Amino acid sequence: MKKIVLAYSGGLDTSFCAVYLSKKLGYEVHAVTINTGGFSTAEILAIEKRAYELGVHSYTCVNAIESYYESCVKYLIFGNVLKNNTYPLSVSAERTIQAKSIAEYAIAIEANAIAHGSTGAGNDQVRFDVIFNILCPTVEIVTPIRDLKLSREAEIEFLEENGFEINFEKAQYSINKGLWGTSVGGKETLTSSLYLPETAFPSQLSKTETDKTEVVLQFTKGELTSVNNETFSHSSEAIQYLESIASPFAIGRDIHVGDTIVGIKGRVGFEAAAATLILKAHHLLEKHTLSKFQLNLKSQLSEWYGSWLHEGLFLDPAMRDIETFFESTQDKVNGKVFITLLPYRFVINGISSENDLMNTKFGSYGEMNLGWSGDDVKGYSKIISNSLSIYHKVNANKTEVDAN
């Protein structure tokens, strides 16, 4: 039998694929779940149990949380990347790394094909296909849901006809959780005017979190290494710990509106408490520790990096070049950021850093200066305005001539 690797989440679409691939197409199905921070141990065990009940030949869960951070999330932090100044690219980044891990697993077991449960309507189909075409171009890509244009009802009917009585009640909201945030989709996100209701968000405001809480984030070379003086062996653990503190305050929520890969506008809700706090805190620390032109270049490259990642072009070598630049800027991004958490909002209070360029030894803005004199400023202003002064004098004369 031909081997096929199935990107398996345990939901309806991938459950249909597990049965269809073996019973109708005759594949030996090897189901694989890539955990990028969205599954607990109990959930993985339940997913594994269901996979074997559906008749897969093997099931594997790849713990990719740390590799996800090292290969992607770290650079989203270094770049302060927010798609359309709003979205921390939670799902975009996650799908790319999941696809890469699936491709590597397929190569390792010498699979003949790879399957995923994407429909023909969203971004994920492109992200998976692009990665597979690059990393394992000789491996066939099989997408039953997309190719057969199946409805949810048709999938359930097929499973029942093949003896699988599994309860797949359609949830009112689709939830996708990972290390870098949770996406939320529902009837409201299909409109342009409606916001998600409070109950749609997985993390509800805790009744006990009614007062403000102070949080201190410690960054070392741009990476989060400590939360409230508690250190961690890996930054991904610090992110998860911060999420546990911040999510009860119901912060980091919003709706992202953007252009999909398939050419239409789309909306998606999300909650990303830790990601939002880290990005805002890191950016503030950079404002204090980086030069003006470092910040300027970073903001431009961040836009490119986020767009390439969103479009499924993570393996473009330009991404490695941008990552190298990002990393080179982080050497002096060290220090503490002080944050106040309140219900539904937060305040970034300030920073403390040995590398803080806002240093009173060299003067205080609007108060005093120690590095120059008033005459220096007069000369500088004269020189820097000279070219523009010439431009305006020449064109002012030309305008008068044209008017006459």
C-alpha positions as CSV (number, residue, x, y, z in Angstrom):
1,M,0.0,0.0,0.0
2,K,1.1,3.5,-0.7
3,K,2.0,5.6,2.4
4,I,0.2,8.9,2.9
5,V,0.9,11.4,5.7
6,L,-2.3,13.1,6.9
7,A,-2.1,16.4,8.7
8,Y,-4.5,15.4,11.5
9,S,-6.2,17.6,14.0
10,G,-9.1,15.3,15.1
11,G,-11.8,17.6,13.7
12,L,-14.4,16.6,11.2
13,D,-12.5,17.4,8.0
14,T,-9.4,15.4,9.0
15,S,-11.5,12.6,10.4
16,F,-13.3,12.3,7.1
17,C,-9.9,12.3,5.3
18,A,-8.6,9.5,7.6
19,V,-11.4,7.2,6.5
20,Y,-11.7,8.3,2.9
21,L,-8.0,7.9,2.2
22,S,-7.9,4.4,3.5
23,K,-11.3,3.0,2.4
24,K,-11.7,4.8,-0.9
25,L,-8.2,5.5,-2.1
26,G,-6.5,2.5,-0.5
27,Y,-3.7,4.4,1.3
28,E,-1.8,3.4,4.4
29,V,-2.6,6.4,6.5
30,H,-0.1,7.9,8.9
31,A,-1.8,10.6,10.9
32,V,0.4,13.4,12.3
33,T,-0.5,16.2,14.7
34,I,1.9,19.1,15.0
35,N,1.6,20.7,18.4
36,T,2.6,24.3,18.2
37,G,1.1,25.1,21.6
38,G,-2.5,24.5,21.0
39,F,-3.0,21.1,22.6
40,S,-2.8,19.8,26.2
41,T,-1.5,16.3,27.0
42,A,-5.1,15.1,27.6
43,E,-6.3,16.6,24.2
44,I,-3.4,14.8,22.4
45,L,-4.4,11.5,23.9
46,A,-8.0,12.0,22.9
47,I,-6.9,12.9,19.3
48,E,-4.7,9.8,19.2
49,K,-7.5,7.6,20.4
50,R,-9.9,8.9,17.8
51,A,-7.3,8.5,15.0
52,Y,-6.9,4.8,15.7
53,E,-10.7,4.4,15.9
54,L,-10.8,5.8,12.4
55,G,-8.4,3.1,11.2
56,V,-5.1,5.0,10.7
57,H,-2.0,2.8,10.4
58,S,0.0,5.0,12.8
59,Y,-0.4,8.2,14.8
60,T,2.3,10.6,15.8
61,C,2.3,13.9,17.7
62,V,5.3,16.1,17.0
63,N,6.0,18.6,19.8
64,A,7.0,21.7,17.7
65,I,6.5,24.4,20.4
66,E,10.2,25.2,20.9
67,S,11.1,24.8,17.2
68,Y,8.1,27.0,16.3
69,Y,9.4,29.7,18.6
70,E,13.0,29.4,17.4
71,S,12.2,29.4,13.7
72,C,9.4,31.9,13.6
73,V,7.9,33.5,16.8
74,K,11.3,34.8,17.9
75,Y,11.6,36.9,14.7
76,L,8.0,38.1,15.0
77,I,9.0,39.6,18.3
78,F,12.3,40.9,17.1
79,G,10.4,42.6,14.2
80,N,7.4,43.8,16.3
81,V,5.3,42.2,13.6
82,L,1.6,43.1,13.5
83,K,-0.2,42.5,10.3
84,N,-2.1,45.7,9.3
85,N,-0.9,47.1,12.7
86,T,-3.4,44.7,14.4
87,Y,-2.8,41.0,14.0
88,P,0.2,39.1,15.5
89,L,-0.1,36.5,12.7
90,S,-1.1,33.7,15.1
91,V,-2.5,31.2,12.5
92,S,-0.4,32.4,9.6
93,A,2.8,31.6,11.4
94,E,1.5,28.4,13.0
95,R,0.3,26.8,9.7
96,T,3.6,27.5,8.0
97,I,5.6,25.7,10.7
98,Q,3.1,22.9,10.8
99,A,3.4,22.4,7.1
100,K,7.2,22.3,7.3
101,S,7.1,19.7,10.1
102,I,4.6,17.6,8.1
103,A,6.8,17.7,5.1
104,E,9.9,16.7,7.1
105,Y,7.9,13.8,8.6
106,A,6.8,12.6,5.2
107,I,10.3,12.6,3.9
108,A,11.5,10.7,7.0
109,I,9.0,7.8,6.5
110,E,9.4,7.9,2.7
111,A,5.7,8.7,2.1
112,N,4.2,8.7,-1.4
113,A,1.7,11.4,-0.6
114,I,0.6,14.1,1.9
115,A,-3.0,15.0,2.7
116,H,-4.5,18.0,4.4
117,G,-8.2,18.8,5.2
118,S,-8.2,22.4,3.8
119,T,-11.2,23.6,1.8
120,G,-10.8,25.6,-1.4
121,A,-11.9,28.8,0.3
122,G,-9.2,29.9,2.7
123,N,-5.5,30.7,3.1
124,D,-4.3,27.5,4.7
125,Q,-4.6,25.5,1.5
126,V,-2.0,27.7,-0.1
127,R,0.3,27.7,2.9
128,F,0.3,23.9,3.1
129,D,0.7,23.4,-0.7
130,V,3.5,26.0,-1.1
131,I,5.6,24.4,1.7
132,F,5.0,20.8,0.4
133,N,5.9,21.8,-3.2
134,I,9.2,23.3,-2.1
135,L,10.3,20.7,0.5
136,C,9.0,17.5,-1.1
137,P,8.1,18.2,-4.7
138,T,7.9,14.6,-5.7
139,V,5.3,13.7,-3.0
140,E,1.7,13.9,-4.2
141,I,-0.6,16.4,-2.4
142,V,-4.1,14.9,-1.8
143,T,-6.9,17.2,-0.6
144,P,-10.3,15.4,-0.5
145,I,-12.4,18.2,1.0
146,R,-11.1,20.7,-1.6
147,D,-11.2,18.3,-4.6
148,L,-14.7,16.9,-3.8
149,K,-16.1,20.2,-2.7
150,L,-17.8,18.5,0.2
151,S,-20.2,20.1,2.6
152,R,-20.1,19.4,6.3
153,E,-23.3,17.3,6.1
154,A,-21.8,15.2,3.3
155,E,-18.7,14.4,5.4
156,I,-20.8,13.3,8.4
157,E,-23.0,11.2,6.1
158,F,-19.9,9.4,4.7
159,L,-18.6,8.7,8.1
160,E,-21.9,7.3,9.3
161,E,-22.2,5.1,6.2
162,N,-18.8,3.6,7.1
163,G,-19.8,2.9,10.6
164,F,-18.4,5.8,12.5
165,E,-20.9,7.4,14.9
166,I,-18.9,10.4,16.0
167,N,-20.5,13.5,17.4
168,F,-19.5,16.4,15.2
169,E,-21.9,19.1,16.3
170,K,-21.0,22.3,14.5
171,A,-19.6,24.7,17.0
172,Q,-21.0,28.3,16.8
173,Y,-17.4,29.6,16.7
174,S,-14.3,28.1,15.2
175,I,-11.3,28.2,17.5
176,N,-7.7,27.7,16.7
177,K,-5.3,27.9,19.6
178,G,-1.5,28.1,19.5
179,L,1.5,29.5,21.3
180,W,1.2,32.9,19.6
181,G,-2.5,33.4,20.0
182,T,-6.0,32.0,19.3
183,S,-8.1,32.8,16.3
184,V,-11.9,33.1,16.6
185,G,-14.3,32.9,13.6
186,G,-18.1,33.0,13.5
187,K,-21.1,34.6,11.8
188,E,-20.0,38.0,13.0
189,T,-16.6,37.8,11.2
190,L,-18.4,37.1,7.9
191,T,-19.8,40.6,8.1
192,S,-18.2,44.0,7.9
193,S,-20.1,45.6,10.8
194,L,-20.5,43.1,13.7
195,Y,-18.1,42.5,16.5
196,L,-17.7,39.2,18.3
197,P,-19.8,38.7,21.5
198,E,-18.1,38.3,24.8
199,T,-19.0,34.6,24.9
200,A,-17.1,33.9,21.6
201,F,-13.7,34.4,23.2
202,P,-12.3,31.3,24.9
203,S,-10.7,33.3,27.7
204,Q,-13.3,35.0,29.7
205,L,-12.7,37.9,32.1
206,S,-12.0,36.3,35.5
207,K,-14.4,37.5,38.2
208,T,-11.4,37.6,40.5
209,E,-9.4,39.8,38.3
210,T,-11.1,43.1,39.0
211,D,-8.2,45.0,40.3
212,K,-5.0,46.0,38.6
213,T,-2.0,43.7,38.6
214,E,1.6,44.8,37.9
215,V,3.8,42.7,35.6
216,V,7.5,43.0,34.9
217,L,8.9,41.5,31.7
218,Q,12.7,41.0,31.4
219,F,14.2,40.9,27.9
220,T,17.7,39.7,27.1
221,K,18.9,40.4,23.6
222,G,15.3,40.9,22.6
223,E,14.0,37.6,24.0
224,L,11.6,37.3,26.9
225,T,13.6,35.5,29.6
226,S,11.7,36.4,32.8
227,V,8.2,37.3,34.0
228,N,7.9,38.9,37.5
229,N,11.5,37.7,38.3
230,E,10.6,34.1,37.4
231,T,13.1,32.7,34.9
232,F,12.5,30.0,32.3
233,S,14.7,27.5,30.5
234,H,13.1,28.5,27.2
235,S,11.3,31.6,26.0
236,S,8.3,29.6,24.8
237,E,7.7,28.7,28.5
238,A,7.8,32.4,29.4
239,I,5.2,33.1,26.8
240,Q,2.9,30.4,28.1
241,Y,3.3,31.6,31.7
242,L,2.6,35.2,30.7
243,E,-0.5,34.0,28.9
244,S,-1.8,32.4,32.1
245,I,-1.4,35.7,33.9
246,A,-2.8,38.0,31.3
247,S,-5.6,36.1,29.6
248,P,-7.9,36.3,32.8
249,F,-7.9,40.1,32.2
250,A,-9.5,39.5,28.7
251,I,-6.9,41.6,26.9
252,G,-5.3,41.2,23.5
253,R,-8.6,40.9,21.7
254,D,-9.4,42.4,18.3
255,I,-10.7,41.6,14.8
256,H,-8.2,41.6,12.0
257,V,-9.3,42.8,8.5
258,G,-7.0,42.0,5.6
259,D,-6.4,40.7,2.2
260,T,-6.4,36.9,1.9
261,I,-4.0,35.0,-0.3
262,V,-6.9,33.9,-2.5
263,G,-7.8,37.6,-3.3
264,I,-10.7,38.5,-1.2
265,K,-11.1,40.5,2.0
266,G,-11.5,38.6,5.2
267,R,-12.0,39.2,8.9
268,V,-10.9,37.0,11.8
269,G,-11.2,37.6,15.5
270,F,-8.4,36.7,17.9
271,E,-7.2,36.8,21.4
272,A,-3.5,37.0,22.1
273,A,-2.8,38.4,25.5
274,A,0.8,37.3,25.8
275,A,1.7,38.1,22.2
276,T,0.2,41.6,22.4
277,L,2.0,42.4,25.7
278,I,5.3,41.1,24.5
279,L,5.2,42.9,21.2
280,K,4.2,46.2,22.8
281,A,6.7,45.9,25.6
282,H,9.5,44.8,23.2
283,H,8.8,47.7,20.9
284,L,9.0,50.2,23.7
285,L,12.3,48.8,24.9
286,E,13.6,49.1,21.4
287,K,12.6,52.7,21.2
288,H,14.9,53.4,24.2
289,T,17.8,51.2,23.1
290,L,18.1,51.3,19.3
291,S,19.2,54.1,17.0
292,K,16.8,56.2,14.9
293,F,17.8,54.5,11.7
294,Q,17.7,51.0,13.2
295,L,14.1,51.6,14.1
296,N,13.3,53.0,10.7
297,L,14.8,50.1,8.8
298,K,13.2,47.6,11.1
299,S,9.7,49.0,10.7
300,Q,10.0,48.6,6.9
301,L,11.4,45.1,7.0
302,S,8.8,44.1,9.6
303,E,6.1,44.9,7.1
304,W,7.8,42.7,4.5
305,Y,8.4,39.9,6.9
306,G,4.8,39.7,8.1
307,S,3.4,39.9,4.5
308,W,5.7,37.1,3.2
309,L,4.8,34.9,6.2
310,H,1.1,35.5,5.7
311,E,1.4,34.6,2.0
312,G,3.0,31.3,2.7
313,L,6.5,32.4,1.5
314,F,8.3,31.5,4.7
315,L,11.0,29.6,2.8
316,D,12.0,32.5,0.5
317,P,15.7,33.1,1.3
318,A,14.9,36.8,1.7
319,M,13.2,35.8,5.0
320,R,16.5,34.4,6.3
321,D,18.2,37.7,5.3
322,I,15.6,39.8,7.2
323,E,15.9,37.4,10.2
324,T,19.7,38.0,10.2
325,F,19.1,41.7,10.3
326,F,16.5,41.5,13.0
327,E,18.8,39.4,15.2
328,S,21.8,41.7,14.7
329,T,19.7,44.6,16.1
330,Q,18.9,42.8,19.4
331,D,22.3,42.9,21.1
332,K,21.4,46.0,23.1
333,V,17.7,45.2,23.6
334,N,18.1,44.3,27.3
335,G,16.1,45.4,30.3
336,K,12.8,45.4,32.1
337,V,9.4,46.6,31.0
338,F,6.8,47.6,33.5
339,I,3.1,46.8,32.7
340,T,-0.2,47.3,34.5
341,L,-3.0,44.8,33.7
342,L,-6.6,45.9,34.1
343,P,-9.9,44.3,32.9
344,Y,-9.9,44.5,29.1
345,R,-6.9,46.8,28.9
346,F,-3.3,47.3,29.9
347,V,-0.8,50.1,30.3
348,I,2.9,50.0,29.4
349,N,4.4,52.2,32.1
350,G,8.0,52.3,31.1
351,I,11.4,50.6,31.0
352,S,14.6,50.1,32.9
353,S,17.8,49.3,30.9
354,E,21.5,49.7,31.1
355,N,21.3,50.4,27.3
356,D,18.8,53.1,27.6
357,L,19.8,55.9,25.2
358,M,17.5,58.4,27.0
359,N,20.3,59.3,29.4
360,T,20.4,62.5,31.4
361,K,24.2,62.6,31.1
362,F,23.7,63.9,27.5
363,G,20.8,66.3,28.2
364,S,17.1,66.3,28.7
365,Y,14.7,67.0,25.8
366,G,13.1,70.4,26.2
367,E,15.0,71.2,29.3
368,M,18.8,71.4,28.8
369,N,21.5,70.1,26.5
370,L,25.1,69.2,27.2
371,G,26.4,68.2,23.8
372,W,25.9,71.3,21.7
373,S,25.4,75.1,21.9
374,G,22.7,77.4,20.5
375,D,25.2,78.6,17.8
376,D,25.7,74.9,16.8
377,V,21.9,74.6,16.2
378,K,21.8,77.8,14.2
379,G,24.5,76.6,11.9
380,Y,23.0,73.1,11.5
381,S,19.6,74.5,10.7
382,K,21.1,76.8,8.1
383,I,22.9,74.0,6.3
384,I,20.2,71.4,6.5
385,S,17.6,73.9,5.1
386,N,19.9,75.2,2.3
387,S,18.9,72.7,-0.5
388,L,15.2,73.2,0.2
389,S,15.6,76.9,0.4
390,I,17.1,76.9,-3.1
391,Y,14.3,74.6,-4.4
392,H,11.5,76.9,-3.2
393,K,13.2,80.1,-4.4
394,V,13.7,78.7,-7.9
395,N,10.2,77.3,-8.2
396,A,8.6,80.4,-6.6
397,N,10.2,82.5,-9.4
398,K,9.0,80.0,-12.1
399,T,5.5,80.1,-10.7
400,E,5.4,83.9,-11.0
401,V,6.7,83.8,-14.6
402,D,4.1,81.1,-15.6
403,A,1.3,83.2,-14.0
404,N,2.3,86.2,-16.2
